Amino acid sequence: MTGLAARALLAVVFWPSLFFFWFLGPFVFFLLSTTSSEVCPQLETRAQFLAAANGAIPMLVAQNLIYAIPIVCLVLWGRLFPDPERARHIVTCIKLFACAAVIGALWEYGSSLICDGYGQPFFSPLWQMTSYLPIVGLVIYVPLYVLAFSLGRAFSTREDVVEDEASPPA
């Protein structure tokens, strides 16, 4: 019974965190972590732009720690209910998540640094290339979401329930 309770507890943490943090969180954190367009016209020197961009770093760290909650749940499920096939998928999830976190942080930091275009004269045009990172992130996020969702579904489904049964027990 403790295995079922652990599975249920992890499912209670996994599903809401997957929905709220992974699907809704990026919009909220992006708005909080980048320099607002109202602040941009007030910045005049390179040091001010750097200070504004560096001010976003604590939010980016907090964001990635919060985003890691579903991955931690998958790792705990993998430890509690070992399965070599699922373990490989969990490792793939971790790698995809690490890539997505780095790309997301670069994008948000770069967005803060160029400050919606006002900071372009102060910094290398390379920072302007960060505007293309959401496309790369999307390429990583889609398989990550699908894999995490399927792993979560597999782990949170009771083993004694057969999926192929179309009718309820009599």
Buried (B, 14 or more C-beta within 10 A) or exposed (E): EEEEEBBEEBBEBBBEBBEEBBEEBBEEBBEEBBBEEEBBEEBEEEEBBBEBBEEBBEBBEEBBEBBBBBBBBBBBBBEEBEEEEBEEBBEBBBEBBBBBBBBBBBBBBBBBBBBBEBBBEBBEEEBBEBEEBBEBBEEBBEEBBEBBBEBBEBBBEEEEEEEEEEEEEE
